[in-house]
């Protein structure tokens, strides 16, 4: 089947068959084995090979749990006991087991009775605020708000997971932790604002309880924890009214509590001696099993390269939004691929569909399955995960930046289901950037196994009804009324999922833009801030990665173009395999060689879910937060080492030559890479020169590549000067065909493509050579030459580059006039102004600071004298191109006459008045201009990467 037809098929899923939600819903309410068998049978019915795998696991189930408010002064001390299941929970269907009562999986086991405090969100900053207010927290129970979906924490860039709430509480010596869902999370759609609670309206039900996992499977914290509904938090918080400071006395993070309408004042306590909480958490830990369904579509061209997609079937609740929506979307992807297979399609690489079980309880089933299929370590490139396919209207994508290109492909072909979208695609709505984080099984495969992964889907955004997360209200009824009534968001997710996998599995070259990783790292450096922690090594490594990825991406794009022209060429397919293997390895390189936890091994991307913002470098950031400089330095060095490994991985032999050939083909209008030959020509201190030969043409070209050194305006000066000399000079001057003055191009260096009317590097010191050539020194009215433009069409001017004076001693960053100068008055005035600005802005030593006032006075005197020496009414008429750095390494000689025929390096060029141009070029200082030596051969050269990059202090 033609690829375009398959893409059309994947975009045209019928809404009438797009979701088997009801069927999935019924299955998800039973046990894992029945779910798995049903899913396996369904996929096989679609024509997809499937198998059911079983893995042993340590489980945790509800046991003895209690949260009770007690008044020890009463004969019957029980004031309030929190419910363990929602008030109007739907009943279990035929053959189904009862719904899960509320508890936190893998929380600490214990039974404690103690005074308590209200600790806001339970962040480190919250406990610090309490301690600074002389509120004792050690040995007490903390009552905190859930962090799920908090727009305030997102605004403050302080989002955390409940696991961190637990960890922090244990660190601060709390005896226990109670988490409730405050209506503050819900914006305007609250009972306080007159909205009815679900099922009568969109507001959060008072009895809703947010279950969840508190640690990784098999490990528990030292203190117990329990979730409760806000209806049960009300009497607990009311009992603190009048005790301790009020939340209003703290900062913005403490404001906005949503239970004021219930007479909750949000005092922090502690509670009086007689008012205590009893917190009991004693779950059971039976041995059990988890069951995964694995579907396989073999690849036709690259069967040993694998693209994975999947979700989890298990749920804390009926799971209409979290659980079954992802599973139903996955089933529809399977259906669409089955239809395509029946019509003759086969993907280029192998596709694996996975329906996992156990993620909600943080079970290691996914990891166990991966370890049993260790061949995937060198074969699998990507995993695309969906948990919530359509719980509301906000689209999220987070994970590895290596999958940004595939996600943009998928979103670019699917329309936004919002009725007010005006035919916008989902790419128009989404910003096109993969945010930092993971989700669902992607957190295991990316955070632990370092498989490039993304988690995406639709979740609750601003203005949406609150999502009944991990509660018994996550039902079809809620979905039908408020989540996704017409399943349009589900269908949109299904299409995006199918198309993204289609792109990854079908292109000969996996669609990846490696530079997106460099961009992520560069953007994340701002968050690395710690006194005494030097990050220049990180900056340099990331800059190197930026250059390497730009070059590699250009190489890959050009290789892709060749493959399109010759899709069956074995040599090109072999090169494609080499590129794809590098894509597979990139993410793995970022594994921490000595991780604190086997589950958190990624040095760059944190293992956090979609609903809060985070920053890169999790282990480094944790060290910074803890104030541990030595640990931060260790992680900094590990990150640098891994980045350098990626740079080395992407350093393909011949990459520069291919990029040069591609650009040459483009700008010489040849348009055919095989017609271009690239030969090394010469190398200077700060540049390399390559000969470009076009087959069946006499013309040759010189590609001059400038290494990454200051000064900034070097290329503009050279281009403008060459344009000037082509009009004014008697010597033959190369024509600049194309140029770029920055590293933002395929070569990742500033470069010029010039005509090449000569074929030999020579020396000025060969006997009998003419050391200078007649040049017309007149520049009529100092006309600004703009005959050349760069790739972007931007013009340049002769004289934009000035004398070394205008750039030395860190003058580079001073905004000042650097020419071209119409007359001597302008030239000298510019020099005085530059010197003045440098004195005023430079970081001077103590001696210079003492002399600064006198120096500024001299500058002012000089400025006044210049006007008298060169009055504006007497403009100069003669100007000269001035080259300060002319030397034997910067010129090319005619091989017969040994006359100068061209200048390679026009560094530090400007147009000056004749009187200011009377200097000896460096080549005439302390040297004998006549020698018997033969012209030297081209510089000894040991390969494209045989050079040292000069780094100047910026």
Secondary structure, 3 states (H helix, E strand, C coil): CCHHHHHHHHHCCCCCCCCCHHHHHHHHCCCHHHHHHHHHHHHHHCCCEEEEEEEEEECCEEEEEEEEEEECCCCCCEEEECCCCCCCCCCCCCCCCCCCCCCEECCECEEEEECEEECCCCCHHHHHHHHHCCCCCCCCEEEEECCCCCHHHHHCCCCCCHHHHHHHHHHCCCCEEEEECCHHHHCCCCHHHCCCECCCCCECCCCCCCCEECCCCCCCCCCEEEEECHHHHHHHHHCCCCCCCEHHHCCHHHCCCCCHHHCCCCECECCCCCEEEEEEEEEECCEEEEEEEEEEECCCCEEEEEEEEEEECCCCCCCCCCCHHHHHHHHHHHHHHHHHHHCCCCCCEEEEEEEECCHHHCCCHHHHHHHHCHHHHHCEEEEEECCCCCCCCEEEEEECHHHHHHHHHHHHCCECCCCCCCCCEHHHHCCCCCECCCCCCHHHHHHCCCCEEEEEEEECCCCCCCCCCCCCCCCHHHHHHHHCCCCHHHHHHHHHHHHHHHHHHHCCCCCCCCHHHHHHHHHHHHHCCCCCCCCHHHHHHHHHHHHHHHHHHHHHHHHHHHHHHCCCCHHHHHHHHHHHHHHHHHHHHCECCCCCECCECECCCCCCCCCCCCCCCHHHHHHHHCCCHHHHHHHHHHHHHHHHHHHHHHCCCCHHHHHHHHHHHHHCCCCCHHHEEEEEEEECCCEEEEEEEECCCCCEEEEEEECCCCCCCHHHHHHHHHHHHHHHECCCCCCEEEEECCCCCCCCCEEEEEECCCCCCCCCCECCCCCCCCECCCCHHHCCCCCCECCCCCECCCCCCCCHHHCCCCHHHCCCCCCCCCCHHHHHHHHHHHHHHHHHHCCCCHHHHHHHHHHHHHHHHHHHHHHHHCCCCCCCCCEEEEECCCCCCCEEECCCCCCEEEECCCCCEEEEEHHHHCCCCHHHCCCCCCECCCCCCCCCCCCCCCCCCCCCCC
